[in-house]
Amino acid sequence: MSESDLPLSTDEFAHLGQGDIAYVKAIRSDEVPALFPQAPSIQPGLDLYMLLGADGVPILLTDSRETALANASENQLETVSVH
């Protein structure tokens, strides 16, 4: 088995795509306090979108999927679909 056949280490996998890849996740405003404890109070029941880095770190919170995608594009991040 060559070195290129070895699986990624946990650390390598955690950093895979970092700085290059992001994804958009739909959430409800009710979830914001748990995800962003420092965020100001937001009206409950709203549909929101998070732009997250490949490692799951939140980048942006918005009420528009298009805004999240535009922000990813402006920052030269490739968005991928996650199910």
MOPAC internal coordinates of N, CA, C and O (Angstrom, degrees):
PM7 1SCF
backbone

  N    0.0000 0     0.00 0     0.00 0    0    0    0
  C    1.4504 1     0.00 0     0.00 0    1    0    0
  C    1.5237 1   107.77 1     0.00 0    2    1    0
  O    1.2310 1   120.83 1   -52.90 1    3    2    1
  N    1.3132 1   116.03 1   127.10 1    3    2    1
  C    1.4597 1   119.99 1   179.27 1    5    3    2
  C    1.5198 1   109.63 1   -85.65 1    6    5    3
  O    1.2310 1   120.41 1   -13.18 1    7    6    5
  N    1.3494 1   116.82 1   166.82 1    7    6    5
  C    1.4528 1   122.28 1   179.68 1    9    7    6
  C    1.5217 1   111.65 1   -59.73 1   10    9    7
  O    1.2310 1   120.15 1   146.20 1   11   10    9
  N    1.3339 1   117.32 1   -33.80 1   11   10    9
  C    1.4623 1   120.62 1  -179.38 1   13   11   10
  C    1.5281 1   111.90 1   -70.85 1   14   13   11
  O    1.2310 1   119.92 1   163.12 1   15   14   13
  N    1.3424 1   117.76 1   -16.88 1   15   14   13
  C    1.4636 1   121.31 1   178.59 1   17   15   14
  C    1.5241 1   112.66 1   -87.36 1   18   17   15
  O    1.2310 1   120.12 1   171.22 1   19   18   17
  N    1.3308 1   117.38 1    -8.78 1   19   18   17
  C    1.4534 1   120.35 1  -178.28 1   21   19   18
  C    1.5220 1   110.66 1   -74.45 1   22   21   19
  O    1.2310 1   120.41 1   -37.87 1   23   22   21
  N    1.3348 1   116.81 1   142.13 1   23   22   21
  C    1.4689 1   118.79 1   177.95 1   25   23   22
  C    1.5300 1   110.67 1   -68.06 1   26   25   23
  O    1.2310 1   120.88 1   -18.60 1   27   26   25
  N    1.3184 1   115.93 1   161.40 1   27   26   25
  C    1.4610 1   120.49 1   178.35 1   29   27   26
  C    1.5212 1   110.33 1   -68.04 1   30   29   27
  O    1.2310 1   121.40 1   -34.11 1   31   30   29
  N    1.3221 1   114.92 1   145.89 1   31   30   29
  C    1.4611 1   118.67 1   173.24 1   33   31   30
  C    1.5256 1   107.90 1   -72.99 1   34   33   31
  O    1.2310 1   120.42 1   -14.82 1   35   34   33
  N    1.3155 1   116.81 1   165.18 1   35   34   33
  C    1.4634 1   121.08 1   178.44 1   37   35   34
  C    1.5179 1   110.34 1   -58.15 1   38   37   35
  O    1.2310 1   120.01 1   137.83 1   39   38   37
  N    1.3215 1   117.58 1   -42.17 1   39   38   37
  C    1.4616 1   121.71 1   179.86 1   41   39   38
  C    1.5289 1   111.30 1   -66.09 1   42   41   39
  O    1.2310 1   120.08 1   137.00 1   43   42   41
  N    1.3242 1   117.45 1   -43.00 1   43   42   41
  C    1.4641 1   121.10 1   178.43 1   45   43   42
  C    1.5294 1   110.76 1   -63.11 1   46   45   43
  O    1.2310 1   120.71 1   137.53 1   47   46   45
  N    1.3302 1   116.24 1   -42.47 1   47   46   45
  C    1.4574 1   120.60 1   179.63 1   49   47   46
  C    1.5272 1   110.95 1   -63.82 1   50   49   47
  O    1.2310 1   120.05 1   139.97 1   51   50   49
  N    1.3324 1   117.51 1   -40.03 1   51   50   49
  C    1.4674 1   122.38 1  -179.33 1   53   51   50
  C    1.5172 1   111.75 1   -62.92 1   54   53   51
  O    1.2310 1   120.15 1   151.22 1   55   54   53
  N    1.3252 1   117.31 1   -28.78 1   55   54   53
  C    1.4703 1   121.08 1  -177.45 1   57   55   54
  C    1.5266 1   113.21 1  -100.98 1   58   57   55
  O    1.2310 1   120.40 1  -176.74 1   59   58   57
  N    1.3246 1   116.84 1     3.26 1   59   58   57
  C    1.4544 1   121.74 1  -179.66 1   61   59   58
  C    1.5296 1   109.95 1   -62.75 1   62   61   59
  O    1.2310 1   120.06 1   -56.89 1   63   62   61
  N    1.3072 1   117.50 1   123.11 1   63   62   61
  C    1.4521 1   122.69 1   178.13 1   65   63   62
  C    1.5164 1   114.73 1    80.87 1   66   65   63
  O    1.2310 1   120.24 1   178.91 1   67   66   65
  N    1.3193 1   117.15 1    -1.09 1   67   66   65
  C    1.4642 1   120.25 1  -177.92 1   69   67   66
  C    1.5236 1   110.32 1   -60.70 1   70   69   67
  O    1.2310 1   120.68 1   -50.65 1   71   70   69
  N    1.3207 1   116.31 1   129.35 1   71   70   69
  C    1.4550 1   121.25 1  -179.71 1   73   71   70
  C    1.5116 1   113.83 1    86.13 1   74   73   71
  O    1.2310 1   120.04 1   172.33 1   75   74   73
  N    1.3449 1   117.53 1    -7.67 1   75   74   73
  C    1.4630 1   121.37 1  -178.37 1   77   75   74
  C    1.5223 1   113.02 1  -123.43 1   78   77   75
  O    1.2310 1   120.64 1   151.52 1   79   78   77
  N    1.3248 1   116.38 1   -28.48 1   79   78   77
  C    1.4585 1   121.47 1  -172.64 1   81   79   78
  C    1.5219 1   109.92 1  -122.90 1   82   81   79
  O    1.2310 1   121.12 1   -37.57 1   83   82   81
  N    1.3242 1   115.45 1   142.43 1   83   82   81
  C    1.4615 1   121.53 1   175.66 1   85   83   82
  C    1.5216 1   108.41 1  -143.01 1   86   85   83
  O    1.2310 1   120.91 1   -15.33 1   87   86   85
  N    1.3143 1   115.87 1   164.67 1   87   86   85
  C    1.4534 1   119.28 1   175.06 1   89   87   86
  C    1.5186 1   109.91 1  -140.05 1   90   89   87
  O    1.2310 1   121.39 1   -23.87 1   91   90   89
  N    1.3272 1   114.94 1   156.13 1   91   90   89
  C    1.4578 1   122.36 1  -179.50 1   93   91   90
  C    1.5198 1   107.58 1  -106.06 1   94   93   91
  O    1.2310 1   121.10 1   -46.50 1   95   94   93
  N    1.3147 1   115.49 1   133.50 1   95   94   93
  C    1.4632 1   120.99 1  -179.98 1   97   95   94
  C    1.5220 1   108.67 1  -128.21 1   98   97   95
  O    1.2310 1   120.66 1   -51.54 1   99   98   97
  N    1.3281 1   116.35 1   128.46 1   99   98   97
  C    1.4643 1   121.61 1   175.89 1  101   99   98
  C    1.5260 1   108.75 1   -79.25 1  102  101   99
  O    1.2310 1   120.65 1   -43.43 1  103  102  101
  N    1.3345 1   116.37 1   136.57 1  103  102  101
  C    1.4622 1   121.62 1   176.15 1  105  103  102
  C    1.5272 1   108.46 1  -140.25 1  106  105  103
  O    1.2310 1   121.00 1   -11.39 1  107  106  105
  N    1.3063 1   115.69 1   168.61 1  107  106  105
  C    1.4606 1   121.96 1   173.75 1  109  107  106
  C    1.5242 1   107.72 1  -100.17 1  110  109  107
  O    1.2310 1   120.82 1   -31.13 1  111  110  109
  N    1.3161 1   116.03 1   148.87 1  111  110  109
  C    1.4664 1   120.12 1  -179.01 1  113  111  110
  C    1.5274 1   111.39 1   -59.45 1  114  113  111
  O    1.2310 1   119.83 1   155.88 1  115  114  113
  N    1.3223 1   117.92 1   -24.12 1  115  114  113
  C    1.4642 1   122.17 1   177.45 1  117  115  114
  C    1.5318 1   111.65 1   -62.12 1  118  117  115
  O    1.2310 1   120.11 1   155.92 1  119  118  117
  N    1.3396 1   117.39 1   -24.08 1  119  118  117
  C    1.4631 1   122.35 1  -178.53 1  121  119  118
  C    1.5317 1   112.87 1   -84.71 1  122  121  119
  O    1.2310 1   120.01 1   164.25 1  123  122  121
  N    1.3173 1   117.58 1   -15.75 1  123  122  121
  C    1.4669 1   121.84 1  -173.42 1  125  123  122
  C    1.5293 1   113.13 1   -57.89 1  126  125  123
  O    1.2310 1   118.43 1   132.34 1  127  126  125
  N    1.3457 1   120.59 1   -47.66 1  127  126  125
  C    1.4677 1   119.05 1  -177.74 1  129  127  126
  C    1.5393 1   114.10 1   -57.28 1  130  129  127
  O    1.2310 1   120.20 1   144.90 1  131  130  129
  N    1.3170 1   117.23 1   -35.10 1  131  130  129
  C    1.4706 1   119.88 1   178.97 1  133  131  130
  C    1.5212 1   111.68 1   -72.10 1  134  133  131
  O    1.2310 1   120.39 1   145.26 1  135  134  133
  N    1.3346 1   116.85 1   -34.74 1  135  134  133
  C    1.4653 1   121.31 1  -178.01 1  137  135  134
  C    1.5237 1   112.68 1   -86.33 1  138  137  135
  O    1.2310 1   120.67 1   147.30 1  139  138  137
  N    1.3282 1   116.33 1   -32.70 1  139  138  137
  C    1.4608 1   122.45 1  -177.13 1  141  139  138
  C    1.5254 1   109.27 1  -132.96 1  142  141  139
  O    1.2310 1   119.66 1  -103.19 1  143  142  141
  N    1.3309 1   118.25 1    76.81 1  143  142  141
  C    1.4643 1   120.59 1  -176.11 1  145  143  142
  C    1.5313 1   113.56 1   -56.87 1  146  145  143
  O    1.2310 1   120.13 1   152.82 1  147  146  145
  N    1.3169 1   117.36 1   -27.18 1  147  146  145
  C    1.4633 1   121.78 1  -177.95 1  149  147  146
  C    1.5254 1   113.12 1   -85.07 1  150  149  147
  O    1.2310 1   119.94 1   174.28 1  151  150  149
  N    1.3241 1   117.71 1    -5.72 1  151  150  149
  C    1.4721 1   121.20 1  -177.44 1  153  151  150
  C    1.5258 1   110.47 1   -71.11 1  154  153  151
  O    1.2310 1   120.87 1   -32.53 1  155  154  153
  N    1.3356 1   115.95 1   147.47 1  155  154  153
  C    1.4674 1   119.07 1   175.27 1  157  155  154
  C    1.5310 1   110.16 1   -65.80 1  158  157  155
  O    1.2310 1   120.70 1   -17.50 1  159  158  157
  N    1.2962 1   116.26 1   162.50 1  159  158  157
  C    1.4584 1   122.07 1   179.44 1  161  159  158
  C    1.5306 1   109.83 1   -62.51 1  162  161  159
  O    1.2310 1   120.99 1   -44.81 1  163  162  161
  N    1.3352 1   115.71 1   135.19 1  163  162  161
  C    1.4616 1   122.14 1   179.95 1  165  163  162
  C    1.5218 1   108.07 1  -123.33 1  166  165  163
  O    1.2310 1   120.94 1   -37.98 1  167  166  165
  N    1.3116 1   115.82 1   142.02 1  167  166  165
  C    1.4585 1   121.55 1   178.61 1  169  167  166
  C    1.5325 1   110.05 1   -53.23 1  170  169  167
  O    1.2310 1   119.63 1   -49.71 1  171  170  169
  N    1.3206 1   118.31 1   130.29 1  171  170  169
  C    1.4674 1   120.13 1   178.48 1  173  171  170
  C    1.5247 1   111.99 1   -68.47 1  174  173  171
  O    1.2310 1   121.01 1   -24.55 1  175  174  173
  N    1.3280 1   115.67 1   155.45 1  175  174  173
  C    1.4568 1   121.49 1   174.77 1  177  175  174
  C    1.5102 1   116.49 1    86.47 1  178  177  175
  O    1.2310 1   119.80 1  -173.17 1  179  178  177
  N    1.3331 1   117.98 1     6.83 1  179  178  177
  C    1.4622 1   120.59 1   179.64 1  181  179  178
  C    1.5239 1   111.00 1   -89.05 1  182  181  179
  O    1.2310 1   120.53 1   -33.51 1  183  182  181
  N    1.3282 1   116.59 1   146.49 1  183  182  181
  C    1.4620 1   121.98 1   172.08 1  185  183  182
  C    1.5169 1   107.96 1   -87.41 1  186  185  183
  O    1.2310 1   120.69 1   -55.46 1  187  186  185
  N    1.3296 1   116.28 1   124.54 1  187  186  185
  C    1.4587 1   122.15 1  -179.25 1  189  187  186
  C    1.5218 1   109.53 1  -127.70 1  190  189  187
  O    1.2310 1   121.20 1   -10.00 1  191  190  189
  N    1.3271 1   115.30 1   170.00 1  191  190  189
  C    1.4576 1   121.63 1   179.45 1  193  191  190
  C    1.5141 1   109.17 1  -133.96 1  194  193  191
  O    1.2310 1   121.48 1   -43.41 1  195  194  193
  N    1.3315 1   114.77 1   136.59 1  195  194  193
  C    1.4620 1   121.11 1   175.07 1  197  195  194
  C    1.5140 1   108.21 1  -109.30 1  198  197  195
  O    1.2310 1   121.06 1   -41.22 1  199  198  197
  N    1.3194 1   115.59 1   138.78 1  199  198  197
  C    1.4579 1   121.74 1   168.44 1  201  199  198
  C    1.5144 1   105.13 1  -101.55 1  202  201  199
  O    1.2310 1   120.67 1   -57.46 1  203  202  201
  N    1.3298 1   116.32 1   122.54 1  203  202  201
  C    1.4570 1   121.63 1  -176.75 1  205  203  202
  C    1.5173 1   110.70 1  -120.93 1  206  205  203
  O    1.2310 1   120.92 1   -34.78 1  207  206  205
  N    1.3169 1   115.84 1   145.22 1  207  206  205
  C    1.4526 1   120.62 1   174.89 1  209  207  206
  C    1.5160 1   110.08 1   -70.49 1  210  209  207
  O    1.2310 1   120.40 1   -11.62 1  211  210  209
  N    1.3037 1   116.84 1   168.38 1  211  210  209
  C    1.4610 1   121.76 1  -179.30 1  213  211  210
  C    1.5302 1   111.78 1   -56.65 1  214  213  211
  O    1.2310 1   120.54 1   152.25 1  215  214  213
  N    1.3253 1   116.58 1   -27.75 1  215  214  213
  C    1.4648 1   120.86 1  -179.67 1  217  215  214
  C    1.5265 1   112.82 1   -89.62 1  218  217  215
  O    1.2310 1   120.40 1  -174.89 1  219  218  217
  N    1.3567 1   116.85 1     5.11 1  219  218  217
  C    1.4524 1   121.16 1   178.17 1  221  219  218
  C    1.5104 1   115.48 1    89.00 1  222  221  219
  O    1.2310 1   120.11 1  -179.92 1  223  222  221
  N    1.3155 1   117.40 1     0.08 1  223  222  221
  C    1.4628 1   121.04 1   179.52 1  225  223  222
  C    1.5255 1   109.22 1   -73.79 1  226  225  223
  O    1.2310 1   119.89 1   -54.00 1  227  226  225
  N    1.3480 1   117.82 1   126.00 1  227  226  225
  C    1.4572 1   120.18 1   179.48 1  229  227  226
  C    1.5314 1   112.36 1   -63.69 1  230  229  227
  O    1.2310 1   120.83 1   -42.87 1  231  230  229
  N    1.3204 1   116.01 1   137.13 1  231  230  229
  C    1.4609 1   123.00 1   178.53 1  233  231  230
  C    1.5209 1   110.30 1  -109.68 1  234  233  231
  O    1.2310 1   120.70 1   139.03 1  235  234  233
  N    1.3429 1   116.27 1   -40.97 1  235  234  233
  C    1.4542 1   121.12 1  -172.60 1  237  235  234
  C    1.5206 1   109.83 1  -151.58 1  238  237  235
  O    1.2310 1   120.77 1   -35.67 1  239  238  237
  N    1.3271 1   116.13 1   144.33 1  239  238  237
  C    1.4597 1   123.02 1   172.42 1  241  239  238
  C    1.5195 1   106.92 1  -123.58 1  242  241  239
  O    1.2310 1   120.18 1   -53.33 1  243  242  241
  N    1.3469 1   117.26 1   126.67 1  243  242  241
  C    1.4598 1   121.35 1  -175.69 1  245  243  242
  C    1.5225 1   109.98 1  -147.65 1  246  245  243
  O    1.2310 1   120.94 1   -13.52 1  247  246  245
  N    1.3227 1   115.81 1   166.48 1  247  246  245
  C    1.4602 1   120.00 1   176.54 1  249  247  246
  C    1.5235 1   111.91 1   -96.90 1  250  249  247
  O    1.2310 1   120.27 1  -170.78 1  251  250  249
  N    1.3305 1   117.08 1     9.22 1  251  250  249
  C    1.4557 1   121.41 1  -176.79 1  253  251  250
  C    1.5343 1   110.91 1  -134.26 1  254  253  251
  O    1.2310 1   120.72 1   -55.72 1  255  254  253
  N    1.3252 1   116.22 1   124.28 1  255  254  253
  C    1.4705 1   120.51 1   176.58 1  257  255  254
  C    1.5244 1   110.05 1   -61.92 1  258  257  255
  O    1.2310 1   120.99 1   142.31 1  259  258  257
  N    1.3350 1   115.70 1   -37.69 1  259  258  257
  C    1.4709 1   120.48 1  -179.94 1  261  259  258
  C    1.5272 1   110.94 1   -62.92 1  262  261  259
  O    1.2310 1   120.06 1   141.25 1  263  262  261
  N    1.3268 1   117.49 1   -38.75 1  263  262  261
  C    1.4696 1   121.04 1   177.89 1  265  263  262
  C    1.5298 1   110.29 1   -64.24 1  266  265  263
  O    1.2310 1   120.43 1   138.41 1  267  266  265
  N    1.3258 1   116.79 1   -41.59 1  267  266  265
  C    1.4628 1   120.23 1   178.54 1  269  267  266
  C    1.5277 1   110.74 1   -62.37 1  270  269  267
  O    1.2310 1   120.68 1   135.86 1  271  270  269
  N    1.3255 1   116.31 1   -44.14 1  271  270  269
  C    1.4683 1   120.26 1   179.20 1  273  271  270
  C    1.5233 1   111.42 1   -66.58 1  274  273  271
  O    1.2310 1   120.21 1   140.63 1  275  274  273
  N    1.3276 1   117.21 1   -39.37 1  275  274  273
  C    1.4659 1   120.89 1   178.89 1  277  275  274
  C    1.5217 1   110.58 1   -64.55 1  278  277  275
  O    1.2310 1   120.25 1   139.99 1  279  278  277
  N    1.3385 1   117.12 1   -40.01 1  279  278  277
  C    1.4579 1   120.58 1   178.46 1  281  279  278
  C    1.5205 1   110.47 1   -63.88 1  282  281  279
  O    1.2310 1   120.27 1   139.17 1  283  282  281
  N    1.3186 1   117.08 1   -40.83 1  283  282  281
  C    1.4699 1   120.52 1   177.54 1  285  283  282
  C    1.5275 1   109.66 1   -60.89 1  286  285  283
  O    1.2310 1   120.38 1   134.74 1  287  286  285
  N    1.3232 1   116.88 1   -45.26 1  287  286  285
  C    1.4634 1   121.34 1  -179.76 1  289  287  286
  C    1.5215 1   111.20 1   -62.95 1  290  289  287
  O    1.2310 1   120.40 1   135.95 1  291  290  289
  N    1.3287 1   116.84 1   -44.05 1  291  290  289
  C    1.4674 1   121.13 1   179.72 1  293  291  290
  C    1.5272 1   111.78 1   -61.26 1  294  293  291
  O    1.2310 1   120.72 1   149.84 1  295  294  293
  N    1.3269 1   116.23 1   -30.16 1  295  294  293
  C    1.4584 1   120.93 1  -179.90 1  297  295  294
  C    1.5206 1   112.40 1   -98.28 1  298  297  295
  O    1.2310 1   120.99 1  -164.15 1  299  298  297
  N    1.3261 1   115.72 1    15.85 1  299  298  297
  C    1.4658 1   123.58 1   176.80 1  301  299  298
  C    1.5227 1   112.04 1    54.63 1  302  301  299
  O    1.2310 1   121.19 1  -138.14 1  303  302  301
  N    1.3340 1   115.33 1    41.86 1  303  302  301
  C    1.4531 1   121.65 1   175.70 1  305  303  302
  C    1.5320 1   108.39 1  -103.68 1  306  305  303
  O    1.2310 1   120.53 1   -45.63 1  307  306  305
  N    1.3058 1   116.59 1   134.37 1  307  306  305
  C    1.4517 1   120.77 1   175.26 1  309  307  306
  C    1.5218 1   108.06 1   -86.17 1  310  309  307
  O    1.2310 1   120.44 1   -54.12 1  311  310  309
  N    1.3261 1   116.76 1   125.88 1  311  310  309
  C    1.4590 1   119.25 1   179.45 1  313  311  310
  C    1.5178 1   109.27 1   -89.35 1  314  313  311
  O    1.2310 1   121.60 1   -39.03 1  315  314  313
  N    1.3340 1   114.54 1   140.97 1  315  314  313
  C    1.4487 1   121.55 1   178.45 1  317  315  314
  C    1.5143 1   108.64 1  -125.50 1  318  317  315
  O    1.2310 1   120.97 1   -23.75 1  319  318  317
  N    1.3150 1   115.76 1   156.25 1  319  318  317
  C    1.4598 1   121.61 1   179.41 1  321  319  318
  C    1.5221 1   108.48 1   -90.92 1  322  321  319
  O    1.2310 1   121.30 1   -47.10 1  323  322  321
  N    1.3248 1   115.12 1   132.90 1  323  322  321
  C    1.4647 1   120.38 1   177.68 1  325  323  322
  C    1.5186 1   107.51 1  -123.52 1  326  325  323
  O    1.2310 1   120.67 1   -50.18 1  327  326  325
  N    1.3322 1   116.33 1   129.82 1  327  326  325
  C    1.4758 1   120.00 1  -178.89 1  329  327  326
  C    1.4989 1   109.99 1  -114.49 1  330  329  327
  O    1.2310 1   120.10 1   180.00 1  331  330  329

